[in-house]
Amino acid sequence: MTEIIPLTEFYLAEDYHQKHALQHSYEYLQEFKAMYHSFKDIISSTAAARVNGYLGGYGTLKNLQTELDSYGLSVQANEHLMEFVKASTRYQCKRAVACSL
């Protein structure tokens, strides 16, 4: 029998594992670096987490349209992210449920 005990500590992965898709997108990473003082602040950012998810192929265009203005990105970055998600959701969806455009 396996004993189940309460979690006492949680360790974040190393920085190079954090926000992986975002770190490989220069345009968005620079936008978040302009907003936050440190990479640890970017890691903690809900907006950065959401953008990272969309860049990784998760999320729907409908949800993005609803929340995009809350991310604090430039108009150009917003337009680019919208086009990126439109292009990626046309051909595939990594989610188990159907994506709605």
PENORRA-V769460 format. One record per residue. N is the residue number from 1. RES is the residue in one small letter. PSI is psi in radians with two decimals (none if undefined). BURIAL is I if it has 24 or more other ideal C-beta (glycine too) atoms within 12 Angstrom, else O. D_FIRST is the distance of its C-alpha to the first C-alpha in Angstrom with 1 decimal. Layout:
# PENORRA-V769460
n=N res=RES psi=PSI burial=BURIAL d_first=D_FIRST
n=N res=RES psi=PSI burial=BURIAL d_first=D_FIRST
This chain:
# PENORRA-V769460
n=1 res=m psi=2.43 burial=O d_first=0.0
n=2 res=t psi=2.23 burial=O d_first=3.8
n=3 res=e psi=2.32 burial=O d_first=6.5
n=4 res=i psi=2.11 burial=O d_first=9.5
n=5 res=i psi=2.70 burial=O d_first=12.7
n=6 res=p psi=2.55 burial=O d_first=16.3
n=7 res=l psi=2.27 burial=O d_first=18.4
n=8 res=t psi=-0.53 burial=O d_first=20.9
n=9 res=e psi=2.65 burial=O d_first=23.1
n=10 res=f psi=2.33 burial=O d_first=24.1
n=11 res=y psi=2.23 burial=O d_first=26.2
n=12 res=l psi=2.60 burial=O d_first=28.7
n=13 res=a psi=2.89 burial=O d_first=29.2
n=14 res=e psi=2.71 burial=O d_first=32.5
n=15 res=d psi=-0.64 burial=O d_first=35.7
n=16 res=y psi=-0.21 burial=O d_first=36.3
n=17 res=h psi=-0.25 burial=O d_first=33.2
n=18 res=q psi=2.41 burial=I d_first=34.3
n=19 res=k psi=0.93 burial=I d_first=36.4
n=20 res=h psi=-0.89 burial=O d_first=36.7
n=21 res=a psi=-0.68 burial=I d_first=39.0
n=22 res=l psi=-0.70 burial=I d_first=41.1
n=23 res=q psi=-0.38 burial=I d_first=41.5
n=24 res=h psi=0.24 burial=O d_first=42.9
n=25 res=s psi=1.65 burial=I d_first=45.5
n=26 res=y psi=-0.81 burial=O d_first=48.2
n=27 res=e psi=-0.88 burial=O d_first=50.0
n=28 res=y psi=-0.66 burial=I d_first=47.2
n=29 res=l psi=-0.72 burial=I d_first=45.9
n=30 res=q psi=-0.65 burial=O d_first=49.4
n=31 res=e psi=-0.79 burial=I d_first=49.6
n=32 res=f psi=-0.57 burial=I d_first=46.5
n=33 res=k psi=-0.55 burial=O d_first=47.7
n=34 res=a psi=-0.45 burial=O d_first=50.9
n=35 res=m psi=-0.54 burial=O d_first=49.0
n=36 res=y psi=2.57 burial=O d_first=46.5
n=37 res=h psi=-0.50 burial=O d_first=47.2
n=38 res=s psi=2.84 burial=O d_first=44.1
n=39 res=f psi=-0.54 burial=O d_first=41.5
n=40 res=k psi=-0.61 burial=O d_first=38.9
n=41 res=d psi=-0.65 burial=O d_first=40.8
n=42 res=i psi=-0.77 burial=I d_first=40.7
n=43 res=i psi=-0.66 burial=I d_first=36.9
n=44 res=s psi=-0.17 burial=O d_first=36.7
n=45 res=s psi=2.23 burial=I d_first=39.3
n=46 res=t psi=-0.69 burial=O d_first=38.4
n=47 res=a psi=-0.77 burial=I d_first=41.5
n=48 res=a psi=-0.66 burial=I d_first=40.5
n=49 res=a psi=-0.73 burial=I d_first=37.0
n=50 res=r psi=-0.81 burial=I d_first=38.7
n=51 res=v psi=-0.74 burial=I d_first=41.3
n=52 res=n psi=-0.73 burial=I d_first=38.7
n=53 res=g psi=-0.79 burial=I d_first=36.9
n=54 res=y psi=-0.71 burial=I d_first=40.2
n=55 res=l psi=-0.47 burial=I d_first=41.1
n=56 res=g psi=-0.01 burial=O d_first=37.8
n=57 res=g psi=0.24 burial=O d_first=38.7
n=58 res=y psi=2.60 burial=I d_first=36.8
n=59 res=g psi=2.82 burial=I d_first=38.5
n=60 res=t psi=2.73 burial=I d_first=41.4
n=61 res=l psi=-0.68 burial=I d_first=45.1
n=62 res=k psi=-0.81 burial=O d_first=45.4
n=63 res=n psi=-0.72 burial=O d_first=42.9
n=64 res=l psi=-0.78 burial=I d_first=44.7
n=65 res=q psi=-0.60 burial=O d_first=48.0
n=66 res=t psi=-0.66 burial=O d_first=46.8
n=67 res=e psi=-0.11 burial=I d_first=45.4
n=68 res=l psi=-0.76 burial=I d_first=47.3
n=69 res=d psi=-0.35 burial=O d_first=49.9
n=70 res=s psi=-0.13 burial=O d_first=47.3
n=71 res=y psi=-0.35 burial=I d_first=46.2
n=72 res=g psi=0.31 burial=O d_first=49.4
n=73 res=l psi=2.85 burial=I d_first=50.3
n=74 res=s psi=2.85 burial=O d_first=53.9
n=75 res=v psi=-0.76 burial=O d_first=55.6
n=76 res=q psi=-0.76 burial=O d_first=55.5
n=77 res=a psi=-0.68 burial=I d_first=51.8
n=78 res=n psi=-0.82 burial=I d_first=51.2
n=79 res=e psi=-0.75 burial=O d_first=53.4
n=80 res=h psi=-0.76 burial=I d_first=51.7
n=81 res=l psi=-0.70 burial=I d_first=48.2
n=82 res=m psi=-0.79 burial=I d_first=49.4
n=83 res=e psi=-0.67 burial=O d_first=51.0
n=84 res=f psi=-0.82 burial=I d_first=47.9
n=85 res=v psi=-0.69 burial=I d_first=45.7
n=86 res=k psi=-0.82 burial=O d_first=48.3
n=87 res=a psi=-0.72 burial=O d_first=48.5
n=88 res=s psi=-0.56 burial=I d_first=44.8
n=89 res=t psi=-0.29 burial=I d_first=44.1
n=90 res=r psi=-0.60 burial=O d_first=46.9
n=91 res=y psi=-0.43 burial=O d_first=45.3
n=92 res=q psi=2.83 burial=O d_first=41.6
n=93 res=c psi=2.15 burial=O d_first=38.8
n=94 res=k psi=-0.17 burial=O d_first=35.4
n=95 res=r psi=2.69 burial=O d_first=33.9
n=96 res=a psi=-0.48 burial=O d_first=32.2
n=97 res=v psi=2.79 burial=O d_first=34.8
n=98 res=a psi=2.44 burial=O d_first=38.5
n=99 res=c psi=2.46 burial=I d_first=40.5
n=100 res=s psi=2.29 burial=O d_first=43.5
n=101 res=l psi=none burial=O d_first=46.6
